[in-house]
Amino acid sequence: MSILISDVMLAKFAWREIHVLVVLMSSASLLSHTVIFSLCLVYYIAVFGDLCHHMNLPLLSVCRNVYFDGVYDLCHIGHKNLFKRALTNGNLLFVGVCNDEDWLG
């Protein structure tokens, strides 16, 4: 029951349908406990994988952070393209925004 409630909440937050494994686990509740436990384990691994994919975090590899700073008076499409190119060097992009005094002095 707790998996059903947590998946309904997760589906509402992620704007997606209820996971297919929840239906299988509900129908497998008539079977042995080992089958239910293994399906729960597969479900949690699948949800964790979906979460890592959505947040652009590597599941089984090294996470590389990229820091990029500059003066962005008016953010435009050139800055967006620059951020996309900077993100190709890692998994997470941190953007530092400096003011004119810090940049010149």
C-alpha positions as CSV (number, residue, x, y, z in Angstrom):
1,M,0.0,0.0,0.0
2,S,2.8,2.4,0.8
3,I,4.4,1.9,-2.6
4,L,1.1,2.7,-4.3
5,I,0.7,5.9,-2.3
6,S,4.3,7.0,-2.9
7,D,4.0,6.3,-6.6
8,V,0.8,8.3,-6.9
9,M,2.5,11.2,-5.2
10,L,5.6,10.8,-7.4
11,A,3.4,10.6,-10.5
12,K,1.6,13.8,-9.5
13,F,4.8,15.7,-8.9
14,A,6.5,14.4,-12.1
15,W,3.4,14.9,-14.3
16,R,3.5,11.2,-15.4
17,E,1.3,8.2,-15.3
18,I,1.5,5.6,-12.5
19,H,4.5,3.2,-13.1
20,V,3.7,-0.1,-14.8
21,L,5.5,-2.1,-12.0
22,V,2.9,-0.9,-9.5
23,V,0.2,-2.7,-11.4
24,L,2.4,-5.8,-11.5
25,M,3.1,-5.6,-7.7
26,S,-0.6,-5.2,-7.0
27,S,-1.4,-8.3,-8.9
28,A,1.6,-10.2,-7.5
29,S,0.3,-9.6,-3.9
30,L,-1.4,-12.9,-4.2
31,L,2.0,-14.6,-4.7
32,S,4.8,-15.3,-2.3
33,H,6.7,-12.6,-0.3
34,T,9.9,-13.1,-2.2
35,V,8.2,-12.2,-5.5
36,I,6.7,-9.1,-4.0
37,F,10.1,-8.1,-2.4
38,S,11.9,-8.6,-5.7
39,L,9.4,-6.5,-7.6
40,C,9.6,-3.7,-5.0
41,L,13.4,-3.7,-5.3
42,V,13.1,-3.5,-9.1
43,Y,10.5,-0.7,-8.8
44,Y,12.8,1.4,-6.5
45,I,15.8,0.9,-8.8
46,A,13.6,2.0,-11.8
47,V,12.3,5.1,-10.0
48,F,15.8,6.0,-8.9
49,G,17.0,5.6,-12.5
50,D,14.2,7.8,-13.8
51,L,15.0,10.4,-11.2
52,C,18.7,10.4,-12.0
53,H,17.9,10.7,-15.8
54,H,15.4,13.5,-15.2
55,M,17.9,15.5,-13.1
56,N,20.8,14.7,-15.5
57,L,22.8,13.0,-12.7
58,P,24.8,9.9,-13.6
59,L,23.7,6.7,-11.9
60,L,26.8,4.6,-12.1
61,S,29.5,7.1,-13.2
62,V,31.3,10.1,-11.8
63,C,29.5,13.3,-11.5
64,R,31.4,16.3,-12.9
65,N,30.5,19.8,-11.9
66,V,31.2,22.7,-14.2
67,Y,31.6,26.3,-12.9
68,F,31.1,29.2,-15.3
69,D,31.0,32.8,-14.4
70,G,30.7,36.2,-16.1
71,V,28.9,39.4,-16.3
72,Y,25.4,38.9,-17.7
73,D,23.7,42.3,-17.9
74,L,21.0,41.0,-20.3
75,C,20.8,37.3,-20.6
76,H,20.2,36.4,-24.3
77,I,20.4,33.4,-26.7
78,G,24.1,33.7,-26.9
79,H,24.5,33.1,-23.2
80,K,22.1,30.1,-23.4
81,N,24.2,28.6,-26.2
82,L,27.3,29.2,-24.1
83,F,25.8,27.5,-21.1
84,K,24.8,24.5,-23.3
85,R,28.4,24.2,-24.6
86,A,29.8,24.5,-21.0
87,L,27.4,21.7,-19.9
88,T,28.9,19.3,-22.4
89,N,32.0,19.2,-20.2
90,G,30.2,17.8,-17.2
91,N,26.8,16.9,-15.6
92,L,25.9,19.9,-13.5
93,L,26.5,23.5,-14.4
94,F,26.9,26.2,-11.8
95,V,26.8,29.7,-13.1
96,G,28.3,32.6,-11.1
97,V,27.1,36.1,-11.8
98,C,29.5,38.9,-11.2
99,N,28.9,42.6,-11.2
100,D,31.0,45.1,-13.1
101,E,33.1,46.2,-10.2
102,D,34.2,42.6,-9.4
103,W,35.0,41.9,-13.1
104,L,37.0,45.1,-13.7
105,G,38.9,45.2,-10.4
